[in-house]
């Protein structure tokens, strides 16, 4: 199972005060990053063990969802959308509310998870971002209490593609770091 990789983006702005180097990181910020990397490393080791076992696809996908919620900061729920012959379905979830969020996207054939699955690009949005773009999904997300979504394209094999989707209650949105971590899955 691999997640599509985005091409690297344009380089960041040069900081003239630091000769082009990024500004210094506080000890607290560094501690947070180290903890997040440790969480992800542990989750990836667990995932590698799971993938090494011969289990049903649904069991592996379910474990992947649980580990993503554990490892990715701000993720309250996870789900995997798969497209089989162009028809989307939810293959695994960490919470039943994910079915409601996914069904809203399947009905409209649009939303963050459908966009990631169709485009092959990572989608990071807040509820405010979704309203004009995907109004039906935004209404359901608001009702369920979801404020942020992070969806990464997922390719299992030639028959199965889709997206790994994270849903969060916090309105801050997902950062580039969380998007990069999700791409590791």
Secondary structure, 3 states (H helix, E strand, C coil): CEECCCCCCCCCCCCHHHCCCCCCCCHHHHHHHHHHHHHHHHHHHHHHHHHHCCCCHHHHHHHHHHHHHHHCCCCCEEEEEEEECCEEEEEEECCCHHHHHHHHHHHHCCCHHHHHHHHCCCEEEEHHHHHHHCHHHHHHHHHHCCCEEEEEEEECCCCCEEEEEEEECCCCCCCHHHHHHHHCC
